[in-house]
Amino acid sequence: MAQYVRMSTEHQRYSTENQAATISEYAARHGMRIVRTYEDSGKSGLNLRGRSGLQALLHDVKQPNPKFSSVLVYDVSRWGRFPDPDEAAVYEHACKSRGIRVIYCAEPFNNDGSLPSTVFIGIKRSMAAEYSRELSVKVFAGASNIVRHGFRQGGVAGFGLRRQLVDEQQNVKGLLSRGEKKSIQTDRVVLVPGPPEEVAVVHRIYRLFLEDCMPERVIASVLNREGIPSDAGRAWTRGTVHQILTNEKYIGNNVYNRTSYKLKVRHVRNPPDEWVRRDSAFEAIVPMHMFVQAQAIIAARSQHLDDDQLLDLLRRTLQKHGALSGIVIDEDEDAPSSSTYRSRFGCLLRAYSLIGYTPRRDYAYLEINRALRRHHPELIEQMAANLVSTGGWTVRDPLTDLLTVNGEFTVSLVIARSKPTPAGSQRWRIRFDASLLPDITVVARMDPGNQRVFDYYVFPAIDFIPDTLPTLEDNGFTLDAYRTDSLDFFYQVAGRVSLQDAA
């Protein structure tokens, strides 16, 4: 028998230890032996995403010999509180279709396929879904009340701001570090001005935008050239600058529910009349007149234009500058941003073709690289799932995508773009994430069309340490086109031994 346990954060009653104890008692009474445990700790039951334990279970039941004939679960709600009860039924049917029963140990009925049990399970699934809906309403009401009282509700502070912890009498208890959470339920969080040097950068961003008429992308380039990091320690982008120019927290307003993700079904951008707000909740670090002026400029340039109007403006930009690029478009005050053209037409190259412009340089690789960056998180998730399926476990760093495997070693994924040589053969240039210092680097080589992964290579850090890597501007590493099964071997090793054992 296998057991599946899941705990979100709602109550000690549902701790994985309590679930396992109840399941163990049930197994002992019925002469069963538990040979495998699948666990999701701190995971919501609203969907399958992020529940690596249940994903691994569903993967294993499809194998020719899963080595267990039943899955023991504490109750129906631990299987999941899916908003659509049919989703829970689908996953249970995936087990039953392979001859594997799902048994709910704490329920007062047997899941034997009889009419009474079928009715009871349907009711319990609906009750679990309704519980999630009611809890969502209560959580939203509580969060809205906190916001209306002037307290911060979730999210990072942002560049130039810091989260300050206060008790229920609003006595200051100290600043919270990035990622740090309050430990006492009655404590609250407010925003306060950050270090003076960060506040000065925020003021400078507004001056560059209002006085020097620099668009966001150019401002980001200026800050990056000067080596000024953003609040996340990363390079500035158009989006991070735009957020500073548009977020009301910089004038002290507390705004909540601009977007919602209720029941984890889909993200929704809510209209302003549904926002929950408290004006002048925090100390402002940007003068009101500068913020209002910035919003007027952004609103004026954001008026809706149809495709023909956008292309006409692009032709004018071409006539004015004689050439087009993302930077040229972003620096043109009379043109929409380059991101507008990417969003409307899919990529800049397609917009160029629609006005009959051919860049002097082949920029196709830029669109390829952009597509590969979008593909990177999917490959990371796939790699993590494969490691779990072989018996390992992973923790993913949300900022760097670095995987920690079995708590023992780190893995970085690098995607290598395929590039044809003048002779017609293919080459792949690999740039390692040396700054992350991973113990192992997995390189995914793309096929000649850069549409799918061709094969994988595994490079231990012992062979490719940063001190021995070339540091010139062109520090590539070239491989000929041959295949390897090294990734399969890596999964097998990672699922069974630690890095120290392997050494």
C-alpha positions as CSV (number, residue, x, y, z in Angstrom):
1,M,0.0,0.0,0.0
2,A,1.0,3.6,-0.5
3,Q,-0.2,6.6,1.5
4,Y,-0.7,10.2,0.5
5,V,-0.7,13.0,3.1
6,R,-1.2,16.7,2.5
7,M,-1.1,19.7,4.8
8,S,-1.7,23.3,3.9
9,T,-1.5,25.7,6.9
10,E,-5.0,25.6,8.3
11,H,-5.0,23.5,11.4
12,Q,-2.8,21.1,13.5
13,R,-5.5,18.5,13.1
14,Y,-4.4,18.0,9.5
15,S,-0.7,17.8,10.3
16,T,1.0,15.1,8.2
17,E,2.0,13.3,11.4
18,N,-1.6,13.1,12.5
19,Q,-2.7,11.9,9.1
20,A,0.0,9.3,9.0
21,A,-0.9,8.0,12.4
22,T,-4.6,7.6,11.4
23,I,-3.6,5.9,8.2
24,S,-1.2,3.6,10.0
25,E,-3.9,2.5,12.4
26,Y,-6.2,1.8,9.5
27,A,-3.6,-0.2,7.7
28,A,-2.8,-2.3,10.8
29,R,-6.5,-3.1,11.4
30,H,-6.9,-4.3,7.8
31,G,-3.6,-6.2,7.6
32,M,-2.0,-3.7,5.1
33,R,1.6,-2.7,4.8
34,I,2.6,0.8,3.7
35,V,5.6,0.7,1.3
36,R,5.6,4.2,-0.1
37,T,4.7,7.7,1.1
38,Y,3.7,10.6,-1.0
39,E,3.7,13.9,0.8
40,D,2.7,17.6,0.1
41,S,3.5,19.8,3.0
42,G,2.4,23.4,3.0
43,K,0.5,22.9,-0.3
44,S,-3.0,24.2,-1.2
45,G,-5.4,21.6,-2.3
46,L,-7.0,23.9,-4.9
47,N,-5.2,22.5,-7.9
48,L,-2.5,20.1,-8.9
49,R,0.2,22.7,-9.6
50,G,3.0,22.7,-7.1
51,R,1.8,19.4,-5.4
52,S,4.8,17.3,-6.4
53,G,3.7,14.5,-4.1
54,L,0.4,13.9,-5.8
55,Q,2.0,14.5,-9.2
56,A,4.6,11.7,-8.4
57,L,1.8,9.4,-7.2
58,L,-0.2,9.9,-10.4
59,H,3.0,9.3,-12.4
60,D,3.8,6.1,-10.6
61,V,0.3,4.6,-10.9
62,K,0.8,4.7,-14.7
63,Q,4.0,2.6,-14.5
64,P,3.8,-1.2,-15.4
65,N,4.6,-2.2,-11.8
66,P,3.9,0.6,-9.3
67,K,4.5,-1.9,-6.3
68,F,1.3,-1.0,-4.5
69,S,-2.4,-1.8,-5.0
70,S,-4.1,0.9,-3.0
71,V,-3.5,4.5,-1.9
72,L,-4.5,5.4,1.7
73,V,-5.6,9.0,2.3
74,Y,-6.8,10.6,5.5
75,D,-10.1,12.0,4.1
76,V,-11.6,13.4,0.9
77,S,-10.4,16.9,1.6
78,R,-6.7,15.7,1.8
79,W,-7.0,14.4,-1.7
80,G,-7.9,18.0,-2.7
81,R,-10.3,20.8,-2.3
82,F,-10.6,21.5,-6.0
83,P,-13.1,24.2,-6.9
84,D,-14.5,21.8,-9.5
85,P,-15.3,18.5,-7.7
86,D,-14.9,16.6,-11.0
87,E,-11.2,17.3,-11.0
88,A,-10.8,15.3,-7.8
89,A,-12.8,12.5,-9.5
90,V,-10.5,12.6,-12.6
91,Y,-7.4,12.0,-10.5
92,E,-9.0,9.2,-8.5
93,H,-10.2,7.6,-11.7
94,A,-6.6,7.7,-13.0
95,C,-5.7,5.4,-10.1
96,K,-8.8,3.2,-10.3
97,S,-8.3,2.7,-14.1
98,R,-4.9,1.1,-13.3
99,G,-6.5,-1.2,-10.6
100,I,-5.4,0.9,-7.7
101,R,-8.0,1.8,-5.1
102,V,-8.1,5.1,-3.2
103,I,-9.2,4.5,0.4
104,Y,-10.2,7.4,2.7
105,C,-9.3,6.1,6.2
106,A,-11.1,8.7,8.3
107,E,-14.4,8.8,6.4
108,P,-17.4,6.8,7.8
109,F,-17.9,5.0,4.5
110,N,-16.0,2.6,2.3
111,N,-15.0,3.8,-1.1
112,D,-16.1,0.5,-2.7
113,G,-17.9,1.9,-5.8
114,S,-21.4,1.2,-4.3
115,L,-24.2,3.8,-4.8
116,P,-24.1,5.0,-1.1
117,S,-20.3,5.5,-1.2
118,T,-20.5,7.2,-4.6
119,V,-23.1,9.6,-3.3
120,F,-21.2,10.3,-0.1
121,I,-18.0,11.0,-1.9
122,G,-19.7,13.4,-4.3
123,I,-21.2,15.3,-1.4
124,K,-17.9,15.4,0.5
125,R,-16.1,16.7,-2.6
126,S,-18.7,19.4,-3.0
127,M,-18.4,20.3,0.7
128,A,-14.6,20.5,0.3
129,A,-15.0,22.8,-2.7
130,E,-17.6,24.9,-0.8
131,Y,-15.2,25.2,2.2
132,S,-12.6,26.6,0.0
133,R,-15.0,29.2,-1.5
134,E,-16.2,30.2,2.0
135,L,-12.6,30.4,3.3
136,S,-11.6,32.5,0.3
137,V,-14.4,35.0,1.1
138,K,-13.4,35.2,4.8
139,V,-9.7,35.6,3.9
140,F,-10.5,38.4,1.4
141,A,-12.8,40.2,3.9
142,G,-10.1,40.0,6.6
143,A,-7.4,41.2,4.3
144,S,-9.5,44.1,3.1
145,N,-10.2,45.1,6.7
146,I,-6.5,45.1,7.4
147,V,-5.8,47.3,4.3
148,R,-8.5,49.8,5.3
149,H,-6.9,50.2,8.7
150,G,-3.7,51.2,6.9
151,F,-1.6,48.1,7.2
152,R,0.3,46.4,4.4
153,Q,-1.2,43.1,3.1
154,G,1.4,40.9,1.6
155,G,3.9,41.5,-1.2
156,V,7.5,42.9,-1.2
157,A,8.0,46.5,-0.1
158,G,9.6,47.6,-3.3
159,F,12.7,49.7,-4.1
160,G,13.0,52.6,-1.8
161,L,10.6,51.2,0.8
162,R,10.9,48.8,3.7
163,R,8.4,46.7,5.7
164,Q,8.2,47.7,9.3
165,L,6.7,45.4,11.9
166,V,4.4,46.9,14.6
167,D,2.4,45.2,17.4
168,E,-1.4,45.6,18.0
169,Q,-0.7,48.9,19.8
170,Q,1.3,50.0,16.7
171,N,4.6,50.1,18.7
172,V,7.5,49.6,16.3
173,K,9.2,46.2,16.6
174,G,11.7,46.4,13.8
175,L,12.2,46.0,10.0
176,L,11.5,42.8,8.2
177,S,14.1,41.5,5.8
178,R,13.2,40.4,2.3
179,G,11.2,37.1,2.5
180,E,10.9,37.4,6.3
181,K,7.4,37.0,7.7
182,K,5.7,38.1,11.0
183,S,5.5,35.3,13.6
184,I,2.8,36.7,15.8
185,Q,-0.8,36.8,14.5
186,T,-1.7,40.1,16.0
187,D,1.4,41.9,14.6
188,R,0.9,44.1,11.6
189,V,3.1,45.5,8.8
190,V,3.4,49.1,7.5
191,L,5.6,50.6,4.8
192,V,8.3,53.1,5.7
193,P,11.0,54.9,3.6
194,G,14.0,52.8,2.9
195,P,17.7,53.8,2.9
196,P,18.3,57.4,1.8
197,E,20.3,56.3,-1.2
198,E,17.4,54.3,-2.5
199,V,14.9,57.1,-1.9
200,A,17.3,59.4,-3.9
201,V,17.3,56.9,-6.8
202,V,13.4,56.9,-6.8
203,H,13.4,60.7,-7.0
204,R,16.0,60.6,-9.8
205,I,13.8,58.1,-11.8
206,Y,10.9,60.6,-11.6
207,R,13.2,63.5,-12.7
208,L,14.6,61.6,-15.6
209,F,11.0,60.7,-16.7
210,L,9.5,64.1,-16.1
211,E,12.3,66.6,-16.8
212,D,14.5,64.7,-19.3
213,C,11.6,62.9,-21.0
214,M,13.3,59.5,-20.8
215,P,11.1,56.5,-21.3
216,E,11.3,53.7,-18.7
217,R,13.6,51.4,-20.8
218,V,16.1,54.2,-21.2
219,I,16.0,55.0,-17.5
220,A,16.6,51.3,-16.8
221,S,19.7,51.4,-19.1
222,V,21.1,54.4,-17.3
223,L,20.7,52.7,-13.9
224,N,22.3,49.5,-15.1
225,R,25.2,51.3,-16.7
226,E,25.9,52.9,-13.3
227,G,25.8,49.5,-11.6
228,I,22.8,50.4,-9.4
229,P,20.9,47.2,-8.5
230,S,17.1,47.0,-8.1
231,D,15.5,45.9,-4.9
232,A,15.8,42.2,-5.9
233,G,19.5,42.6,-6.7
234,R,18.8,42.2,-10.4
235,A,19.3,44.5,-13.4
236,W,16.6,47.1,-14.0
237,T,14.0,46.6,-16.7
238,R,11.3,48.7,-18.2
239,G,8.8,47.0,-16.0
240,T,10.6,47.7,-12.7
241,V,11.0,51.3,-13.6
242,H,7.4,51.6,-14.7
243,Q,6.2,50.1,-11.4
244,I,7.9,52.8,-9.5
245,L,6.3,55.4,-11.7
246,T,2.8,54.0,-11.3
247,N,2.4,52.4,-7.9
248,E,0.5,54.5,-5.4
249,K,2.5,53.1,-2.4
250,Y,5.2,55.7,-3.3
251,I,2.7,58.5,-2.4
252,G,1.7,56.6,0.7
253,N,-1.5,55.0,-0.5
254,N,-2.4,51.5,0.5
255,V,-4.2,49.7,-2.5
256,Y,-5.3,46.1,-2.6
257,N,-7.2,43.8,-4.9
258,R,-6.0,45.4,-8.2
259,T,-5.6,41.8,-9.4
260,S,-7.0,38.6,-7.9
261,Y,-6.4,34.9,-8.1
262,K,-9.3,33.5,-6.1
263,L,-9.4,29.8,-5.7
264,K,-6.2,29.7,-7.9
265,V,-8.4,29.4,-11.0
266,R,-7.2,32.4,-13.1
267,H,-5.7,35.8,-12.6
268,V,-8.1,38.6,-13.0
269,R,-7.3,42.3,-13.4
270,N,-10.0,44.1,-11.4
271,P,-11.6,47.4,-12.3
272,P,-10.7,50.4,-10.1
273,D,-14.1,50.4,-8.4
274,E,-13.3,47.0,-6.9
275,W,-10.0,48.1,-5.4
276,V,-9.6,48.2,-1.6
277,R,-7.7,51.3,-0.6
278,R,-6.6,53.6,2.2
279,D,-5.1,56.9,1.1
280,S,-2.2,58.4,3.1
281,A,-1.7,55.2,5.0
282,F,2.1,55.5,4.9
283,E,4.8,58.2,4.7
284,A,5.1,59.3,1.0
285,I,8.5,59.3,-0.5
286,V,7.4,60.9,-3.9
287,P,5.7,64.3,-3.9
288,M,2.1,64.1,-5.1
289,H,2.5,66.6,-7.9
290,M,5.3,64.6,-9.5
291,F,3.3,61.4,-9.2
292,V,0.2,63.0,-10.8
293,Q,2.3,64.5,-13.6
294,A,3.8,61.0,-14.4
295,Q,0.4,59.4,-14.5
296,A,-0.9,62.1,-16.9
297,I,2.0,61.4,-19.3
298,I,1.6,57.6,-19.1
299,A,-2.2,57.9,-19.6
300,A,-1.7,60.2,-22.6
301,R,0.6,57.8,-24.4
302,S,-1.5,54.7,-23.5
303,Q,-4.6,55.7,-25.5
304,H,-5.8,52.8,-27.6
305,L,-4.5,52.6,-31.1
306,D,-5.5,50.1,-33.7
307,D,-2.9,48.1,-35.7
308,D,-2.8,50.5,-38.6
309,Q,-2.2,53.5,-36.4
310,L,0.6,51.7,-34.6
311,L,2.2,50.8,-37.9
312,D,1.9,54.4,-39.1
313,L,3.7,55.6,-36.0
314,L,6.4,53.0,-36.6
315,R,6.9,54.2,-40.1
316,R,7.3,57.8,-38.8
317,T,9.9,56.6,-36.3
318,L,11.8,54.9,-39.2
319,Q,11.7,58.0,-41.3
320,K,12.9,60.1,-38.4
321,H,15.8,57.9,-37.4
322,G,16.6,55.9,-40.6
323,A,16.6,52.6,-38.7
324,L,14.6,50.7,-36.1
325,S,15.5,48.8,-33.0
326,G,13.9,48.4,-29.6
327,I,16.0,51.1,-28.1
328,V,15.3,53.5,-31.0
329,I,11.5,52.9,-30.5
330,D,11.7,53.4,-26.8
331,E,13.7,56.6,-27.1
332,D,11.2,58.1,-29.5
333,E,8.8,60.2,-27.4
334,D,6.1,60.2,-30.1
335,A,6.1,56.3,-30.4
336,P,4.6,53.7,-28.2
337,S,7.0,51.4,-26.4
338,S,8.7,48.5,-28.1
339,S,6.8,46.2,-25.7
340,T,3.5,47.5,-27.2
341,Y,4.6,46.3,-30.6
342,R,5.7,42.9,-29.3
343,S,2.4,42.5,-27.5
344,R,0.3,43.5,-30.5
345,F,2.3,41.8,-33.3
346,G,4.1,39.0,-31.4
347,C,7.6,40.3,-32.0
348,L,9.3,43.4,-33.4
349,L,10.5,41.6,-36.5
350,R,6.9,40.9,-37.6
351,A,6.1,44.6,-37.0
352,Y,9.1,45.5,-39.1
353,S,8.0,43.2,-41.9
354,L,4.5,44.8,-42.0
355,I,6.0,48.2,-42.8
356,G,8.5,46.7,-45.3
357,Y,11.6,47.3,-43.1
358,T,14.4,44.8,-43.1
359,P,17.1,45.4,-40.4
360,R,20.7,45.6,-41.7
361,R,21.6,43.0,-39.1
362,D,19.7,39.7,-38.7
363,Y,18.0,40.1,-35.3
364,A,16.1,36.8,-35.5
365,Y,18.3,35.5,-32.7
366,L,16.9,38.1,-30.3
367,E,13.4,36.6,-30.8
368,I,14.8,33.1,-30.4
369,N,16.5,34.0,-27.2
370,R,13.3,35.6,-25.9
371,A,11.4,32.5,-26.6
372,L,14.1,30.3,-25.0
373,R,13.9,32.5,-21.8
374,R,10.1,31.8,-21.7
375,H,10.8,28.1,-22.1
376,H,13.4,28.0,-19.3
377,P,10.9,27.8,-16.3
378,E,9.0,24.9,-18.1
379,L,12.2,22.9,-18.4
380,I,13.1,23.6,-14.7
381,E,9.6,22.3,-13.6
382,Q,10.0,19.2,-15.9
383,M,13.5,18.5,-14.5
384,A,12.2,18.9,-10.9
385,A,9.3,16.5,-11.6
386,N,11.6,13.9,-13.1
387,L,13.9,14.1,-10.0
388,V,10.9,13.6,-7.8
389,S,9.7,10.6,-9.9
390,T,13.0,8.9,-9.3
391,G,12.8,9.2,-5.5
392,G,14.5,12.5,-5.0
393,W,13.2,15.9,-3.9
394,T,14.0,19.4,-4.9
395,V,13.7,23.0,-3.6
396,R,13.6,25.8,-6.3
397,D,15.0,29.2,-5.7
398,P,12.4,31.6,-7.0
399,L,14.9,34.3,-7.9
400,T,17.6,32.3,-9.6
401,D,15.8,29.0,-10.6
402,L,18.6,27.1,-8.9
403,L,17.5,23.7,-7.8
404,T,18.7,22.2,-4.5
405,V,18.4,18.4,-4.8
406,N,17.9,16.2,-1.8
407,G,19.2,19.0,0.4
408,E,22.7,18.0,-0.8
409,F,23.7,19.8,-4.0
410,T,22.6,22.5,-6.4
411,V,21.7,22.2,-10.1
412,S,21.5,25.0,-12.7
413,L,19.8,24.6,-16.1
414,V,21.3,26.4,-19.1
415,I,19.7,26.4,-22.5
416,A,22.1,26.4,-25.5
417,R,20.7,27.9,-28.8
418,S,21.5,26.0,-32.0
419,K,23.5,28.1,-34.5
420,P,24.4,26.9,-38.0
421,T,27.9,27.3,-39.3
422,P,28.7,28.6,-42.8
423,A,29.3,25.0,-43.8
424,G,25.8,24.0,-42.7
425,S,26.6,22.1,-39.6
426,Q,25.3,23.0,-36.2
427,R,27.1,24.4,-33.2
428,W,25.9,25.2,-29.6
429,R,27.6,27.9,-27.5
430,I,27.2,27.4,-23.8
431,R,27.5,30.1,-21.2
432,F,27.6,28.7,-17.7
433,D,25.8,30.4,-14.7
434,A,29.2,30.8,-13.0
435,S,27.8,33.5,-10.6
436,L,25.4,30.9,-9.1
437,L,28.2,28.4,-8.3
438,P,26.1,25.3,-9.0
439,D,27.4,21.9,-8.1
440,I,26.0,20.6,-11.4
441,T,25.1,22.3,-14.6
442,V,22.5,20.7,-16.9
443,V,22.8,22.0,-20.5
444,A,19.7,21.6,-22.7
445,R,20.7,21.8,-26.4
446,M,18.0,23.0,-28.7
447,D,17.3,21.4,-32.1
448,P,18.4,23.2,-35.3
449,G,15.0,25.1,-35.4
450,N,15.3,26.0,-31.7
451,Q,11.8,24.7,-31.1
452,R,12.4,21.8,-28.8
453,V,15.2,20.2,-26.7
454,F,17.6,18.1,-28.8
455,D,19.5,16.5,-25.9
456,Y,21.1,17.2,-22.6
457,Y,24.6,17.3,-21.1
458,V,25.5,17.2,-17.5
459,F,28.6,19.1,-16.3
460,P,29.9,18.7,-12.7
461,A,31.4,21.8,-11.2
462,I,34.5,19.8,-10.4
463,D,35.3,19.9,-14.1
464,F,34.0,23.4,-14.9
465,I,34.7,25.7,-11.9
466,P,34.5,29.5,-12.4
467,D,38.2,30.0,-11.9
468,T,39.0,27.9,-15.0
469,L,36.3,29.3,-17.3
470,P,37.3,31.8,-19.9
471,T,36.4,35.4,-18.9
472,L,36.8,37.1,-22.2
473,E,33.8,38.8,-23.9
474,D,33.5,35.7,-26.1
475,N,33.8,33.0,-23.5
476,G,31.8,30.4,-25.3
477,F,32.2,26.6,-25.2
478,T,31.5,24.7,-28.4
479,L,30.1,21.2,-28.8
480,D,29.8,19.0,-31.9
481,A,26.4,17.5,-32.6
482,Y,26.3,14.2,-30.8
483,R,23.7,12.7,-28.4
484,T,24.1,11.6,-24.8
485,D,22.0,9.8,-22.2
486,S,23.7,11.6,-19.4
487,L,20.6,13.3,-18.1
488,D,18.8,9.9,-17.5
489,F,21.8,8.8,-15.6
490,F,21.8,12.0,-13.6
491,Y,18.1,11.5,-12.6
492,Q,18.9,7.9,-11.5
493,V,21.8,9.0,-9.4
494,A,20.1,12.0,-7.9
495,G,17.1,9.9,-6.8
496,R,19.3,7.4,-4.9
497,V,22.5,9.0,-3.6
498,S,23.7,12.3,-2.3
499,L,26.6,14.3,-3.9
500,Q,28.9,13.2,-1.0
501,D,27.9,9.5,-1.6
502,A,28.6,9.9,-5.3
503,A,32.0,11.4,-4.7
